[in-house]
Amino acid sequence: MSLKSLIATGTKLWLDSIDPDLVKKNFEMGAVGATSNPIIVSDLVKTGRFDERMTSLFDKGMSDEEAAWALTDQLVLEAQNVFKPVWDKTRGNTGYVSFELDPLIEDFDLSLPHEERVKRYVTLGKQWGTRRDNRMIKVPATPAGLEAVEHLAAAGIPLNVTLIFSERQYNIARDNVWRGAQKLADKSRFKSVYSIFVSRVDVYTEKHVPSLSAAAQGLVGIV
């Protein structure tokens, strides 16, 4: 199936990258949004294409971590600018670019109490998500992340709740976001989506259910 025929079915195509070249190419093919995560940004940095940008950030006195997040902010913002016409045309229904928060908040070795993890998600979510029209803040469906999304929704920050592997996680995420959104005087600029990781089902069946036909492999998670 071609991208054109896929889009013709009403499917909304989001690009799993914020590579500037891919963003422009996929936008022209009909994509309506994009998403990012630290691994995507790390892989882009490894290409060497952004060495000058990184050097400029280091020259400003930034640490490695600060420069990495500043570059992420730049790349997400550039992708936002590409998809902004979609956001305007659909009145905020699509045209978003997701910015994922620091995964190290969940680092077991940090031994952070639950309340501190929640606080960090909320603080960073507001830092990177406030006053950016078509940016979604990507928060994992961990215990801390699920609690944090209620506070972020109450602040009017568009959300992409990610790493959802079960119906239970989805229900908690949806309910918490809904509760937070009810505190908004104006809900017209608020939007949330939920990223369910169906591809993991396909990975499992490919390894453990080899009897599936070649046609079925890769489609189990969708079906």
C-alpha positions as CSV (number, residue, x, y, z in Angstrom):
1,M,0.0,0.0,0.0
2,S,1.4,3.4,-1.0
3,L,1.4,6.4,1.4
4,K,-1.1,8.1,-0.9
5,S,-3.6,5.3,-0.7
6,L,-3.0,4.9,3.0
7,I,-3.9,8.6,3.6
8,A,-6.9,8.2,1.3
9,T,-8.4,5.8,3.9
10,G,-8.5,8.6,6.4
11,T,-5.3,7.4,8.2
12,K,-3.3,10.3,9.8
13,L,0.3,9.8,9.1
14,W,2.8,10.9,11.7
15,L,6.6,10.8,11.0
16,D,8.7,9.1,13.7
17,S,11.5,11.5,13.3
18,I,12.4,15.2,13.4
19,D,15.1,15.0,10.8
20,P,14.6,18.3,9.0
21,D,15.0,16.6,5.6
22,L,12.5,13.8,6.4
23,V,10.1,16.3,8.0
24,K,9.9,18.3,4.8
25,K,9.7,15.2,2.5
26,N,6.9,13.5,4.6
27,F,5.0,16.8,5.0
28,E,4.9,17.0,1.2
29,M,3.6,13.4,1.0
30,G,0.8,14.1,3.4
31,A,2.1,13.6,6.9
32,V,0.2,15.6,9.5
33,G,2.6,15.5,12.4
34,A,5.9,14.2,13.8
35,T,7.3,12.7,17.0
36,S,10.7,12.6,18.6
37,N,12.6,11.0,21.4
38,P,16.1,11.2,22.8
39,I,17.3,8.2,20.7
40,I,16.1,9.9,17.5
41,V,18.0,13.0,18.4
42,S,21.1,11.0,19.4
43,D,21.1,9.3,16.0
44,L,20.8,12.6,14.2
45,V,23.7,14.0,16.2
46,K,25.8,11.0,15.3
47,T,25.5,11.8,11.6
48,G,27.7,14.8,12.1
49,R,25.2,17.1,10.3
50,F,24.6,19.1,13.4
51,D,28.2,19.6,14.6
52,E,28.1,23.3,14.0
53,R,25.0,23.7,16.0
54,M,26.4,21.7,18.9
55,T,29.6,23.7,18.8
56,S,27.6,26.9,18.9
57,L,25.7,25.7,22.0
58,F,28.9,24.6,23.7
59,D,30.4,28.0,23.0
60,K,27.6,29.5,25.0
61,G,28.8,27.5,28.0
62,M,26.3,24.7,27.9
63,S,27.0,21.3,29.3
64,D,26.6,18.2,27.1
65,E,23.1,17.6,28.6
66,E,22.0,21.2,28.2
67,A,23.2,21.3,24.6
68,A,21.4,18.1,23.8
69,W,18.1,19.4,25.0
70,A,18.6,22.8,23.4
71,L,19.2,21.0,20.0
72,T,16.1,18.9,20.6
73,D,14.1,22.1,21.2
74,Q,15.5,23.6,18.0
75,L,14.7,20.6,15.8
76,V,11.2,20.1,17.3
77,L,10.5,23.8,16.8
78,E,11.7,23.6,13.1
79,A,9.4,20.7,12.6
80,Q,6.5,22.6,14.3
81,N,7.0,25.4,11.8
82,V,6.6,22.9,8.9
83,F,3.4,21.4,10.3
84,K,1.9,24.7,11.6
85,P,-0.2,25.2,8.5
86,V,-1.8,21.8,9.2
87,W,-2.5,22.9,12.8
88,D,-4.0,26.1,11.7
89,K,-6.2,24.5,9.0
90,T,-7.5,21.8,11.4
91,R,-7.9,24.3,14.2
92,G,-5.5,22.4,16.4
93,N,-6.8,18.9,15.7
94,T,-3.6,17.8,13.9
95,G,-0.2,19.3,13.0
96,Y,1.6,18.6,16.2
97,V,5.2,17.6,16.9
98,S,5.9,15.6,20.1
99,F,8.8,16.5,22.4
100,E,9.6,13.6,24.8
101,L,10.8,14.4,28.3
102,D,13.9,13.1,30.0
103,P,13.8,9.3,30.2
104,L,16.4,9.4,33.0
105,I,13.6,10.5,35.3
106,E,12.8,6.7,35.4
107,D,16.4,5.6,36.0
108,F,16.2,3.0,38.8
109,D,19.8,3.9,39.9
110,L,18.7,7.5,40.8
111,S,16.5,6.1,43.6
112,L,14.2,9.1,43.3
113,P,11.0,8.9,45.3
114,H,7.7,8.8,43.4
115,E,6.8,12.3,44.3
116,E,10.1,13.7,42.9
117,R,9.7,11.9,39.6
118,V,6.2,13.4,39.2
119,K,7.5,16.8,40.1
120,R,10.3,16.5,37.5
121,Y,7.9,15.5,34.8
122,V,5.6,18.4,35.6
123,T,8.4,20.9,35.8
124,L,10.0,19.8,32.5
125,G,6.7,19.5,30.8
126,K,5.9,23.1,31.6
127,Q,9.4,24.2,30.7
128,W,9.4,22.7,27.2
129,G,5.7,22.8,26.5
130,T,4.4,26.2,27.5
131,R,3.6,28.8,24.8
132,R,4.3,26.5,21.9
133,D,1.1,26.2,19.9
134,N,1.6,22.9,18.0
135,R,3.9,21.1,20.4
136,M,2.9,18.0,22.3
137,I,4.8,16.9,25.4
138,K,5.5,13.2,25.4
139,V,5.1,11.6,28.8
140,P,5.5,7.8,29.5
141,A,2.7,5.8,31.0
142,T,4.7,5.0,34.1
143,P,3.2,5.5,37.6
144,A,4.9,8.9,37.9
145,G,4.2,9.9,34.3
146,L,0.5,8.9,34.7
147,E,0.2,11.1,37.7
148,A,2.0,14.0,36.1
149,V,-0.2,14.1,33.0
150,E,-3.2,15.3,35.1
151,H,-1.1,18.3,36.3
152,L,0.1,19.0,32.8
153,A,-3.4,18.8,31.3
154,A,-4.6,21.2,33.9
155,A,-1.9,23.6,32.7
156,G,-3.3,23.3,29.2
157,I,-0.2,21.6,27.7
158,P,-1.0,19.2,24.8
159,L,0.0,15.7,25.6
160,N,1.2,12.5,23.9
161,V,1.1,9.7,26.5
162,T,3.5,7.1,25.3
163,L,4.8,3.6,26.2
164,I,1.3,2.2,26.6
165,F,1.2,-1.5,26.5
166,S,-2.1,-2.4,28.2
167,E,-5.7,-1.4,28.3
168,R,-5.3,-0.6,32.0
169,Q,-2.5,2.0,31.2
170,Y,-4.6,3.6,28.5
171,N,-7.7,3.9,30.8
172,I,-5.6,5.5,33.6
173,A,-3.9,7.9,31.2
174,R,-7.2,8.9,29.6
175,D,-9.0,9.4,32.9
176,N,-6.1,11.4,34.4
177,V,-5.8,13.6,31.4
178,W,-9.6,14.1,31.4
179,R,-9.6,15.1,35.0
180,G,-6.8,17.6,34.5
181,A,-8.5,19.1,31.4
182,Q,-11.7,19.8,33.3
183,K,-9.8,22.5,35.2
184,L,-9.2,24.5,32.0
185,A,-11.5,27.5,31.4
186,D,-10.8,27.1,27.7
187,K,-10.4,23.6,26.4
188,S,-10.3,24.6,22.7
189,R,-6.5,24.7,22.5
190,F,-5.9,21.4,24.4
191,K,-5.3,18.1,22.7
192,S,-4.1,14.7,23.8
193,V,-3.2,11.5,22.0
194,Y,-2.2,8.0,23.3
195,S,0.7,6.0,21.8
196,I,0.0,2.3,22.0
197,F,3.0,0.1,21.2
198,V,1.4,-2.5,19.0
199,S,4.7,-3.2,17.2
200,R,6.0,-5.1,20.3
201,V,3.2,-7.7,19.6
202,D,4.7,-8.2,16.1
203,V,8.2,-8.6,17.5
204,Y,6.9,-11.3,19.9
205,T,5.0,-13.3,17.2
206,E,7.9,-13.2,14.8
207,K,10.2,-14.8,17.4
208,H,7.8,-17.1,19.2
209,V,5.0,-17.9,16.7
210,P,7.0,-18.8,13.5
211,S,4.0,-20.8,12.3
212,L,2.2,-17.5,11.3
213,S,2.2,-17.0,7.6
214,A,4.5,-14.4,6.0
215,A,1.4,-12.3,5.2
216,A,0.3,-12.3,8.8
217,Q,3.6,-11.4,10.3
218,G,3.8,-7.7,10.9
219,L,0.0,-7.3,11.1
220,V,-0.8,-9.0,14.3
221,G,-0.5,-5.9,16.5
222,I,-2.7,-3.9,14.1
223,V,-5.4,-6.6,13.9
